[in-house]
């Protein structure tokens, strides 16, 4: 298994968003890719995974592979790095990447578990949260202005995409592993 995928799954597990089926599938993929640990075998053979039982087994497998479950802060940075790198590489459009980021980091960590004040710049990610809401705001405002449906041609979206890519490059350079 690609170490970054295992790292990403461990990060999602740390903040409580990893699914039991994903853990089982990752164990299977890790074994197919040549990694081995007794706990990986047990995870891969689990027929009906339930997080309360395979979670501790996943933690054991990570330890057997020489890693562990990251802290919440490390997990947030790992997941953010994943989404921002995809934006910079052009693997996803900035708006889609920010939407994924919000689903994977902002809502589960900052809304459900630790409400954040609007001015807080937790993990240096405030600009991305603001850009996400700017897309939403532009949709609302421009839908009224462009009744002909040509909202997507508005230059503000292109500028926002450039801004998101620039901010992502800057954040990644400051937050390398």
Backbone as a chain_set.jsonl record, in Angstrom:
{"seq": "XXXXXXXXXXXXXXXXXXXXXXXXXXXXXXXXXXXXXXXXXXXXXXXXXXXXXXXXXXXXXXXXXXXXXXXXXXXXXXXXXXXXXXXXXXXXXXXXXXXXXXXXXXXXXXXXXXXXXXXXXXXXXXXXXXXXXXXXXXXXXXXXXXXXXXXXXXXXXXXXXXXXXXXXXXXXXXXXX", "coords": {"N": [[0.844, -1.19, 0.0], [0.481, 2.221, -0.714], [2.424, 4.373, 1.187], [1.56, 6.968, 1.796], [-1.184, 6.76, 1.572], [-1.855, 5.03, 3.66], [-0.996, 6.635, 5.717], [-2.779, 8.752, 5.397], [-5.234, 7.464, 5.93], [-4.779, 6.746, 8.597], [-4.698, 9.293, 9.679], [-7.32, 10.137, 9.194], [-8.607, 8.305, 10.799], [-7.71, 9.162, 13.281], [-9.082, 11.585, 13.648], [-11.599, 10.694, 13.638], [-13.029, 10.051, 11.273], [-12.566, 7.905, 9.627], [-13.78, 5.066, 7.951], [-14.975, 1.825, 8.839], [-15.034, -0.097, 6.798], [-13.207, 1.03, 5.026], [-10.843, 0.746, 6.448], [-10.545, -2.026, 6.576], [-10.346, -2.574, 3.814], [-8.0, -1.16, 3.238], [-6.144, -2.597, 4.701], [-6.186, -5.018, 3.319], [-5.234, -4.123, 0.821], [-2.696, -3.267, 1.592], [-1.466, -5.679, 2.262], [-1.516, -6.932, -0.242], [0.258, -5.295, -1.516], [2.639, -5.97, -0.424], [3.269, -5.358, 2.218], [3.424, -6.527, 5.581], [1.899, -7.692, 8.504], [0.815, -9.36, 11.437], [-1.594, -8.291, 12.419], [-2.55, -6.883, 10.228], [-3.264, -8.977, 8.543], [-5.33, -10.102, 10.027], [-7.124, -7.939, 10.035], [-7.678, -7.728, 7.276], [-9.027, -10.092, 6.873], [-11.374, -9.761, 8.17], [-14.801, -10.064, 8.135], [-17.229, -8.643, 8.599], [-16.715, -5.716, 9.324], [-16.559, -3.749, 12.238], [-16.185, -0.67, 13.647], [-15.592, -0.352, 16.383], [-14.388, -2.725, 17.056], [-12.435, -3.236, 15.085], [-10.968, -0.931, 15.098], [-9.076, -0.746, 17.336], [-7.493, -2.893, 16.501], [-6.533, -1.922, 14.085], [-4.932, 0.142, 15.065], [-3.001, -1.411, 16.333], [-1.93, -2.71, 14.091], [-0.804, -0.51, 12.75], [1.2, 0.158, 14.594], [2.726, -2.183, 14.45], [3.706, -1.87, 11.928], [5.463, 0.125, 12.271], [4.606, 2.714, 12.676], [2.057, 4.918, 13.849], [-1.034, 6.072, 15.302], [-1.681, 9.323, 14.401], [-1.416, 12.472, 16.214], [-4.172, 14.705, 16.869], [-3.605, 17.264, 15.801], [-1.493, 16.65, 14.012], [-2.908, 14.964, 12.326], [-4.839, 16.677, 11.19], [-3.163, 18.367, 9.692], [-2.061, 16.486, 7.926], [-4.303, 15.596, 6.445], [-5.195, 18.025, 5.381], [-2.911, 18.675, 3.883], [-3.026, 16.641, 1.97], [-5.401, 17.31, 0.489], [-4.823, 19.939, -0.376], [-2.488, 19.544, -1.855], [-3.504, 18.079, -3.968], [-5.026, 20.043, -5.223], [-3.019, 21.871, -6.031], [-1.536, 20.224, -7.762], [-3.323, 19.946, -9.773], [-5.076, 17.866, -9.835], [-7.613, 18.062, -8.957], [-10.236, 20.455, -9.161], [-9.971, 23.733, -7.711], [-12.292, 24.545, -6.235], [-13.669, 22.11, -5.821], [-11.708, 20.691, -4.413], [-11.544, 22.271, -2.113], [-14.095, 21.851, -1.113], [-13.957, 19.117, -0.503], [-11.967, 19.269, 1.462], [-13.343, 20.755, 3.419], [-15.329, 18.905, 4.114], [-13.757, 16.793, 5.086], [-12.076, 17.887, 7.052], [-12.77, 20.515, 8.192], [-15.596, 20.451, 8.997], [-15.796, 17.967, 10.573], [-13.751, 18.351, 12.525], [-13.551, 21.092, 13.386], [-16.15, 22.042, 13.598], [-17.916, 20.083, 14.664], [-16.435, 19.038, 16.846], [-14.727, 20.983, 18.016], [-15.623, 23.983, 18.271], [-14.849, 26.863, 16.369], [-13.818, 30.199, 16.545], [-14.657, 32.901, 14.352], [-12.451, 34.537, 13.703], [-10.253, 32.981, 14.283], [-7.235, 31.345, 13.318], [-6.701, 28.537, 12.83], [-4.276, 26.096, 12.517], [-3.322, 27.483, 10.332], [-5.194, 27.52, 8.297], [-7.324, 29.167, 7.806], [-7.668, 30.875, 5.571], [-8.419, 29.135, 3.536], [-10.866, 28.213, 4.379], [-12.258, 30.602, 4.293], [-12.127, 31.075, 1.517], [-13.651, 28.944, 0.567], [-16.226, 29.668, 1.508], [-16.446, 32.019, 0.103], [-16.762, 31.159, -2.547], [-19.325, 30.086, -2.279], [-20.764, 32.387, -1.605], [-20.368, 33.946, -3.928], [-21.792, 32.385, -5.75], [-24.435, 32.784, -4.83], [-24.798, 35.601, -5.074], [-24.191, 36.087, -7.793], [-26.013, 34.499, -9.109], [-28.318, 35.923, -9.008], [-27.575, 38.152, -10.51], [-26.856, 37.146, -13.03], [-29.102, 36.022, -14.71], [-29.284, 34.542, -16.981], [-27.848, 32.244, -16.687], [-25.065, 32.156, -16.994], [-23.163, 32.195, -14.996], [-20.809, 30.811, -14.392], [-18.977, 31.87, -16.158], [-18.114, 34.197, -15.142], [-15.513, 36.329, -14.226], [-14.582, 36.478, -11.603], [-14.594, 33.963, -10.455], [-12.465, 32.679, -11.718], [-10.33, 34.197, -10.785], [-10.532, 33.649, -8.073], [-9.947, 30.902, -8.129], [-7.239, 31.019, -8.924], [-6.222, 32.309, -6.687], [-6.74, 30.428, -4.645], [-5.099, 28.325, -5.498], [-2.575, 29.559, -5.301], [-2.471, 30.154, -2.538], [-2.572, 27.539, -1.574], [-0.153, 26.466, -2.539], [1.627, 28.083, -1.057], [0.912, 27.375, 1.598], [1.549, 24.658, 1.589], [4.318, 24.781, 1.196], [5.144, 25.856, 3.605], [4.321, 23.931, 5.357], [5.486, 21.397, 5.044], [5.904, 17.884, 5.381]], "CA": [[0.0, 0.0, 0.0], [1.19, 3.496, -0.745], [2.512, 4.872, 2.573], [0.768, 8.177, 2.015], [-2.569, 6.35, 1.759], [-1.95, 4.531, 5.028], [-0.856, 7.822, 6.557], [-4.036, 9.491, 5.294], [-6.249, 6.699, 6.655], [-4.482, 6.894, 10.026], [-5.113, 10.653, 10.042], [-8.785, 10.143, 9.256], [-8.958, 7.526, 11.994], [-7.401, 10.007, 14.428], [-10.125, 12.599, 13.861], [-12.886, 10.032, 13.723], [-13.776, 9.996, 10.014], [-12.265, 6.679, 8.87], [-14.849, 4.067, 7.979], [-14.469, 0.481, 9.1], [-14.791, -0.766, 5.511], [-11.965, 1.583, 4.474], [-9.727, 0.154, 7.186], [-10.42, -3.398, 6.101], [-9.848, -2.531, 2.434], [-6.609, -0.706, 3.272], [-5.338, -3.727, 5.167], [-6.111, -5.936, 2.189], [-4.35, -3.511, -0.174], [-1.335, -3.266, 2.138], [-0.95, -7.045, 2.118], [-1.289, -7.155, -1.677], [1.41, -4.481, -1.913], [3.867, -6.496, 0.15], [3.426, -5.093, 3.648], [2.906, -7.651, 6.367], [1.868, -7.747, 9.96], [-0.282, -10.252, 11.839], [-2.839, -7.535, 12.566], [-3.052, -6.594, 8.875], [-3.93, -10.193, 8.075], [-6.598, -10.205, 10.754], [-8.005, -6.883, 9.517], [-8.085, -8.063, 5.911], [-9.928, -11.246, 6.915], [-12.598, -9.396, 8.881], [-15.933, -10.119, 7.197], [-18.189, -7.579, 8.901], [-15.944, -4.837, 10.208], [-17.21, -2.776, 13.11], [-15.082, 0.194, 14.075], [-15.231, -0.562, 17.787], [-13.518, -3.894, 17.175], [-11.251, -3.19, 14.222], [-10.179, 0.268, 15.399], [-7.885, -1.114, 18.108], [-6.676, -3.773, 15.668], [-5.868, -1.018, 13.147], [-3.87, 0.794, 15.828], [-1.948, -2.413, 16.5], [-1.287, -2.887, 12.783], [0.051, 0.66, 12.507], [2.375, 0.002, 15.459], [3.536, -3.27, 13.896], [4.346, -1.356, 10.708], [6.426, 1.154, 12.654], [4.001, 4.04, 12.747], [1.004, 4.935, 14.854], [-2.112, 7.019, 15.05], [-1.151, 10.671, 14.645], [-2.185, 13.369, 17.082], [-5.204, 15.454, 16.142], [-2.949, 18.316, 15.013], [-0.799, 16.013, 12.885], [-3.929, 14.438, 11.425], [-5.409, 17.808, 10.439], [-2.164, 18.789, 8.702], [-1.933, 15.432, 6.911], [-5.477, 15.622, 5.574], [-5.143, 19.294, 4.642], [-1.829, 18.538, 2.9], [-3.543, 15.788, 0.899], [-6.34, 18.047, -0.366], [-4.162, 21.089, -0.99], [-1.559, 19.037, -2.875], [-4.319, 17.706, -5.13], [-5.377, 21.301, -5.9], [-1.806, 22.387, -6.673], [-1.165, 19.315, -8.854], [-4.342, 19.972, -10.813], [-5.861, 16.628, -9.785], [-8.979, 18.477, -8.674], [-10.451, 21.894, -9.249], [-9.889, 24.333, -6.382], [-13.568, 24.52, -5.515], [-13.93, 20.729, -5.403], [-10.731, 20.367, -3.381], [-11.946, 22.945, -0.875], [-15.279, 21.161, -0.623], [-13.457, 17.896, 0.132], [-11.28, 19.716, 2.679], [-14.352, 21.125, 4.404], [-15.968, 17.672, 4.568], [-12.797, 15.932, 5.787], [-11.371, 18.546, 8.158], [-13.472, 21.616, 8.863], [-16.816, 20.046, 9.696], [-15.604, 17.01, 11.674], [-12.827, 18.787, 13.579], [-13.777, 22.427, 13.917], [-17.552, 22.341, 13.859], [-18.5, 19.086, 15.567], [-15.654, 18.765, 18.059], [-14.063, 22.133, 18.622], [-16.07, 25.184, 17.565], [-13.787, 27.835, 16.13], [-14.278, 31.562, 16.34], [-14.43, 33.322, 12.973], [-11.127, 35.119, 13.512], [-9.181, 32.02, 14.573], [-6.521, 30.825, 12.151], [-6.258, 27.24, 13.3], [-3.406, 25.373, 11.59], [-3.052, 28.285, 9.145], [-6.136, 27.109, 7.256], [-8.451, 30.092, 7.755], [-7.86, 31.403, 4.221], [-9.118, 28.136, 2.72], [-12.251, 28.23, 4.842], [-12.827, 31.823, 3.73], [-12.289, 30.885, 0.069], [-14.805, 28.054, 0.371], [-17.453, 30.45, 1.693], [-16.491, 33.013, -0.97], [-17.409, 30.483, -3.682], [-20.75, 29.999, -1.961], [-21.305, 33.746, -1.695], [-20.403, 34.318, -5.341], [-22.93, 31.679, -6.353], [-25.682, 33.446, -4.448], [-24.856, 36.951, -5.639], [-24.179, 36.072, -9.254], [-27.224, 33.856, -9.61], [-29.28, 37.015, -9.19], [-27.074, 39.055, -11.542], [-26.782, 36.48, -14.325], [-30.284, 35.168, -14.83], [-29.147, 33.712, -18.18], [-27.14, 31.021, -16.334], [-23.643, 32.213, -17.359], [-22.431, 32.523, -13.776], [-19.486, 30.203, -14.462], [-18.089, 32.663, -17.0], [-17.723, 35.375, -14.381], [-14.076, 36.336, -13.971], [-14.28, 36.347, -10.185], [-14.313, 32.562, -10.156], [-11.102, 32.386, -12.188], [-9.407, 34.846, -9.844], [-10.588, 32.883, -6.834], [-9.189, 29.668, -8.377], [-5.804, 31.358, -8.863], [-5.907, 32.621, -5.293], [-6.718, 29.176, -3.893], [-3.876, 27.592, -5.885], [-1.418, 30.26, -4.721], [-2.494, 29.92, -1.086], [-2.241, 26.129, -1.346], [1.309, 26.33, -2.719], [2.288, 28.724, 0.081], [0.691, 26.577, 2.792], [2.327, 23.419, 1.465], [5.761, 25.058, 1.384], [5.35, 26.119, 5.041], [3.875, 22.784, 6.156], [5.974, 20.13, 4.51], [5.942, 16.822, 6.395]], "C": [[0.88, 1.241, 0.0], [1.218, 4.084, 0.662], [1.682, 6.126, 2.817], [-0.702, 7.823, 2.199], [-2.787, 5.826, 3.171], [-1.866, 5.702, 6.009], [-2.164, 8.624, 6.569], [-5.153, 8.775, 6.05], [-6.024, 6.807, 8.163], [-4.896, 8.287, 10.514], [-6.635, 10.732, 10.153], [-9.284, 9.365, 10.482], [-8.771, 8.398, 13.242], [-8.5, 11.027, 14.706], [-11.53, 12.01, 13.797], [-13.681, 9.94, 12.437], [-13.46, 8.771, 9.164], [-13.424, 5.704, 9.026], [-14.251, 2.678, 8.164], [-14.194, -0.276, 7.802], [-13.504, -0.263, 4.85], [-10.746, 0.966, 5.158], [-9.487, -1.273, 6.708], [-9.849, -3.441, 4.696], [-8.379, -2.1, 2.384], [-5.683, -1.821, 3.743], [-5.139, -4.733, 4.044], [-5.128, -5.416, 1.138], [-2.901, -3.516, 0.303], [-0.7, -4.641, 1.989], [-0.641, -7.355, 0.652], [-0.057, -6.402, -2.176], [2.713, -4.916, -1.253], [4.116, -6.162, 1.605], [2.868, -6.29, 4.398], [2.974, -7.332, 7.85], [0.713, -8.672, 10.316], [-1.628, -9.518, 11.942], [-3.417, -7.133, 11.214], [-3.807, -7.794, 8.321], [-5.299, -10.31, 8.743], [-7.601, -9.153, 10.272], [-8.561, -7.256, 8.145], [-9.099, -9.205, 5.885], [-11.245, -10.949, 7.638], [-13.759, -9.304, 7.895], [-16.903, -8.958, 7.401], [-17.531, -6.597, 9.87], [-16.823, -3.845, 10.972], [-16.079, -1.971, 13.74], [-14.661, -0.057, 15.519], [-14.333, -1.787, 17.98], [-12.287, -3.804, 16.275], [-10.409, -1.942, 14.434], [-8.923, -0.057, 16.198], [-6.938, -2.031, 17.323], [-5.896, -2.96, 14.63], [-4.709, -0.303, 13.847], [-2.692, -0.159, 16.036], [-1.197, -2.628, 15.198], [-0.359, -1.725, 12.464], [1.332, 0.558, 13.338], [3.3, -1.082, 14.919], [4.279, -2.833, 12.635], [5.3, -0.197, 11.001], [5.89, 2.565, 12.663], [2.946, 4.005, 13.838], [-0.084, 5.889, 14.441], [-1.573, 8.415, 15.355], [-2.01, 11.446, 15.64], [-3.223, 14.087, 16.222], [-4.58, 16.529, 15.263], [-2.216, 17.743, 13.802], [-1.799, 15.508, 11.855], [-4.534, 15.55, 10.569], [-4.428, 18.248, 9.351], [-2.02, 17.754, 7.584], [-3.099, 15.477, 5.922], [-5.506, 16.912, 4.755], [-4.08, 19.222, 3.547], [-2.302, 17.713, 1.709], [-4.432, 16.591, -0.057], [-5.673, 19.225, -1.071], [-3.162, 20.659, -2.063], [-2.318, 18.627, -4.133], [-4.732, 18.95, -5.92], [-4.177, 21.817, -6.674], [-1.419, 21.536, -7.877], [-2.166, 19.338, -10.005], [-5.171, 18.698, -10.87], [-7.331, 16.896, -9.498], [-9.07, 19.983, -8.841], [-10.418, 22.485, -7.843], [-11.198, 24.264, -5.59], [-13.881, 23.115, -5.001], [-12.973, 20.312, -4.287], [-11.068, 21.017, -2.055], [-13.181, 22.288, -0.274], [-14.883, 19.867, 0.092], [-12.765, 18.214, 1.457], [-12.292, 20.042, 3.778], [-15.023, 19.874, 4.978], [-15.038, 16.834, 5.447], [-12.156, 16.564, 7.014], [-12.264, 19.537, 8.905], [-14.69, 21.141, 9.654], [-16.54, 19.048, 10.826], [-14.735, 17.526, 12.823], [-13.267, 20.094, 14.21], [-15.234, 22.758, 14.201], [-18.114, 21.368, 14.886], [-17.759, 18.973, 16.886], [-15.126, 20.003, 18.76], [-14.486, 23.402, 17.878], [-14.968, 26.246, 17.521], [-14.416, 29.208, 15.944], [-13.874, 32.017, 14.942], [-13.022, 33.851, 12.75], [-9.972, 34.165, 13.765], [-8.534, 31.53, 13.279], [-5.869, 29.502, 12.548], [-5.489, 26.516, 12.199], [-3.088, 26.173, 10.327], [-4.006, 28.021, 8.001], [-7.316, 28.067, 7.077], [-8.712, 30.607, 6.34], [-8.635, 30.425, 3.334], [-10.591, 28.053, 3.1], [-12.949, 29.457, 4.262], [-13.06, 31.691, 2.221], [-13.483, 29.971, -0.236], [-16.104, 28.849, 0.472], [-17.568, 31.542, 0.64], [-17.114, 32.404, -2.229], [-18.926, 30.457, -3.473], [-21.421, 31.362, -2.109], [-21.401, 34.198, -3.154], [-21.554, 33.635, -6.073], [-24.235, 32.419, -6.083], [-25.836, 34.8, -5.13], [-24.992, 36.905, -7.156], [-25.393, 35.385, -9.853], [-28.309, 34.904, -9.85], [-28.873, 37.921, -10.347], [-27.128, 38.457, -12.943], [-27.939, 35.492, -14.462], [-30.196, 34.241, -16.039], [-28.328, 32.445, -17.921], [-25.661, 31.028, -16.642], [-22.774, 32.613, -16.173], [-20.995, 32.011, -13.855], [-18.49, 30.977, -15.303], [-17.595, 33.918, -16.298], [-16.253, 35.283, -13.999], [-13.68, 36.175, -12.521], [-13.966, 34.915, -9.785], [-12.896, 32.19, -10.566], [-10.076, 32.991, -11.234], [-9.372, 34.09, -8.521], [-9.831, 31.564, -6.987], [-7.686, 29.927, -8.297], [-5.369, 31.629, -7.426], [-5.797, 31.341, -4.465], [-5.451, 28.391, -4.223], [-2.628, 28.238, -5.272], [-1.342, 30.013, -3.217], [-2.115, 28.479, -0.756], [-0.745, 25.893, -1.503], [2.053, 26.907, -1.52], [2.13, 27.877, 1.352], [1.52, 25.3, 2.756], [3.82, 23.667, 1.697], [6.082, 25.317, 2.863], [5.075, 24.885, 5.904], [4.278, 21.452, 5.526], [6.129, 19.163, 5.673], [6.704, 17.23, 7.601]], "O": [[1.917, 1.273, 0.662], [0.167, 4.278, 1.273], [1.161, 6.327, 3.914], [-1.408, 8.527, 2.921], [-3.792, 6.143, 3.806], [-2.586, 5.741, 7.007], [-2.597, 9.11, 7.614], [-5.938, 9.423, 6.743], [-6.983, 6.945, 8.921], [-5.387, 8.435, 11.633], [-7.169, 11.322, 11.093], [-10.272, 9.746, 11.11], [-9.598, 8.363, 14.154], [-8.816, 11.303, 15.863], [-12.523, 12.732, 13.891], [-14.899, 9.766, 12.487], [-14.029, 8.612, 8.084], [-13.975, 5.547, 10.115], [-13.147, 2.401, 7.696], [-13.218, -1.021, 7.719], [-12.796, -1.028, 4.195], [-9.735, 0.696, 4.509], [-8.347, -1.671, 6.466], [-8.967, -4.25, 4.409], [-7.606, -2.618, 1.579], [-4.569, -1.967, 3.239], [-4.034, -5.239, 3.847], [-4.296, -6.167, 0.627], [-1.985, -3.741, -0.488], [0.472, -4.752, 1.631], [0.381, -7.971, 0.347], [0.589, -6.818, -3.138], [3.763, -4.318, -1.484], [5.094, -6.641, 2.179], [1.963, -6.976, 3.923], [3.953, -6.79, 8.362], [-0.265, -8.757, 9.572], [-2.67, -10.07, 11.589], [-4.636, -7.048, 11.062], [-4.861, -7.644, 7.703], [-6.301, -10.586, 8.083], [-8.787, -9.445, 10.12], [-9.757, -7.118, 7.886], [-9.933, -9.278, 4.982], [-12.126, -11.806, 7.702], [-13.698, -8.544, 6.929], [-17.348, -8.357, 6.423], [-17.765, -6.644, 11.078], [-17.706, -3.2, 10.406], [-15.136, -2.533, 14.296], [-13.474, 0.022, 15.834], [-13.599, -1.869, 18.966], [-11.207, -4.251, 16.662], [-9.259, -1.891, 13.998], [-7.821, 0.31, 15.792], [-5.72, -1.945, 17.474], [-4.743, -3.27, 14.332], [-3.628, -0.164, 13.275], [-1.533, 0.24, 15.927], [0.031, -2.719, 15.193], [0.747, -1.929, 11.965], [2.422, 0.841, 12.84], [4.521, -0.92, 14.928], [5.345, -3.359, 12.315], [5.874, 0.389, 10.084], [6.667, 3.52, 12.658], [2.971, 3.107, 14.68], [-0.05, 6.45, 13.345], [-1.064, 8.658, 16.449], [-3.173, 11.117, 15.873], [-3.147, 14.068, 14.993], [-4.975, 16.693, 14.109], [-2.306, 18.285, 12.7], [-1.564, 15.611, 10.651], [-4.719, 15.38, 9.363], [-4.83, 18.474, 8.21], [-1.873, 18.121, 6.418], [-2.898, 15.405, 4.71], [-5.811, 16.883, 3.562], [-4.316, 19.655, 2.419], [-2.009, 18.053, 0.563], [-4.233, 16.553, -1.271], [-5.94, 19.473, -2.247], [-3.009, 21.344, -3.074], [-1.82, 18.81, -5.245], [-4.782, 18.915, -7.15], [-4.3, 22.164, -7.849], [-1.014, 22.074, -8.908], [-1.892, 18.812, -11.084], [-5.891, 18.469, -11.842], [-8.189, 16.054, -9.766], [-8.079, 20.695, -8.677], [-10.795, 21.813, -6.883], [-11.189, 23.954, -4.398], [-14.314, 22.957, -3.859], [-13.38, 19.655, -3.329], [-10.907, 20.409, -0.997], [-13.297, 22.184, 0.948], [-15.407, 19.558, 1.162], [-12.955, 17.511, 2.45], [-12.113, 19.648, 4.931], [-15.258, 19.791, 6.183], [-15.475, 16.237, 6.431], [-11.736, 15.852, 7.925], [-12.479, 19.404, 10.11], [-14.795, 21.405, 10.852], [-17.01, 19.262, 11.944], [-14.967, 17.168, 13.978], [-13.347, 20.199, 15.434], [-15.516, 23.672, 14.976], [-18.721, 21.787, 15.872], [-18.384, 18.828, 17.937], [-15.088, 20.049, 19.989], [-13.793, 23.847, 16.964], [-14.262, 26.482, 18.501], [-15.431, 29.348, 15.261], [-12.86, 31.566, 14.409], [-12.453, 33.624, 11.682], [-8.822, 34.506, 13.487], [-9.213, 31.327, 12.272], [-4.644, 29.38, 12.59], [-5.991, 26.345, 11.087], [-2.628, 25.596, 9.342], [-3.665, 28.272, 6.845], [-8.212, 27.799, 6.276], [-9.87, 30.761, 5.949], [-9.416, 30.844, 2.48], [-11.453, 27.847, 2.246], [-14.085, 29.372, 3.798], [-14.082, 32.148, 1.71], [-14.229, 30.209, -1.186], [-16.982, 28.719, -0.382], [-18.679, 31.957, 0.311], [-17.907, 33.06, -2.904], [-19.699, 30.767, -4.38], [-22.512, 31.47, -2.669], [-22.412, 34.771, -3.561], [-22.21, 34.245, -6.917], [-25.034, 32.649, -6.99], [-26.887, 35.102, -5.695], [-25.82, 37.611, -7.73], [-25.761, 35.665, -10.994], [-29.11, 34.786, -10.777], [-29.731, 38.408, -11.084], [-27.407, 39.154, -13.918], [-27.758, 34.281, -14.342], [-30.94, 33.263, -16.124], [-28.131, 31.648, -18.838], [-25.034, 29.972, -16.559], [-21.762, 33.295, -16.34], [-20.067, 32.7, -13.433], [-17.283, 30.769, -15.181], [-16.736, 34.624, -16.826], [-15.807, 34.251, -13.498], [-12.553, 35.773, -12.232], [-13.164, 34.679, -8.881], [-12.205, 31.47, -9.845], [-9.068, 32.359, -10.918], [-8.31, 33.914, -7.924], [-9.137, 31.149, -6.058], [-6.948, 29.158, -7.682], [-4.284, 31.227, -7.006], [-4.866, 31.19, -3.674], [-4.803, 27.853, -3.326], [-1.737, 27.542, -4.785], [-0.276, 29.702, -2.686], [-1.419, 28.227, 0.227], [-0.137, 25.197, -0.69], [2.999, 26.298, -1.021], [3.093, 27.683, 2.094], [2.117, 24.906, 3.757], [4.5, 22.853, 2.322], [7.189, 25.02, 3.313], [5.538, 24.801, 7.041], [3.492, 20.505, 5.49], [6.44, 19.56, 6.796], [6.829, 16.451, 8.546]]}, "num_chains": 1, "name": "protein.A"}
